């Protein structure tokens, strides 16, 4: 993987200048790091949505029977067709962005609407036709499209899926794009547990949750991100919950290890 150098984002070794060069994200036995200016964040899990609720208890402690994500700003005809991952993504994106428009977006999800995709695959295997509408809402950029339509916002959007390190790669994408000419980025991450058919392929326990970060070069905080290749055992929780541990104030930093790399988050004043 590579990432672009962009103005106003710093790494351990250099200040990133706009589109100066492409460098490896990580190399064996070395650590790469960068920092992102943070304006605000929002998160959702069943029964938990406000920052106060996230700060009250660790991210892993939530009610699995809690209410679904509220997306009342979406037209009812479209809203009823959305899956749980899209609903969670749109909930945090809308709350984090508020009335702002024209902010470029990065949407990220490891699995996307995998349950919907599996249903379509089963239909195909049974010789049945697949609904075009169902297919259109199964792809990874569906949430970004629906969000743009619901808010009548034509800001550019990118969709990212990168395995268990999807959130880290989305942060890297945001770092590459932030500059004086593009001073804000909305990053949205959402995931839900895979269908039972695929659970044996997943290393960590999975819980439904979503996270949105409004990155702004004038933001009052800085999220420092460091990553390094590793052969250590993966962390038994999702990457998003590790980052939420720091954002919600349950520790000054946190470390998460995936199949290939270790990531560390630290939040500090700008």
Protein Blocks (a to p, Z undefined) as FASTA:
>chain_A
ZZdddehiacfkbccdehkbccdfbdghiacddddddfbdcdddehiabfklmmmpcfkl
ccfkbccdddfkbcfklmmmpcfklmmmmmmmmmmnmmaghiacddddfklpmklmmmmm
mmmmnopacdfklmmmmpmklmmmmmmmmnopabdcddddehjklmmmmmmmmmmmgcfk
lmbccdddddddddfklmmmpfbdcddddddddddfkbcbdcdddddddfbdcdfbdfkl
mmmmmmnopafbdcdddfkbccddddddZZ
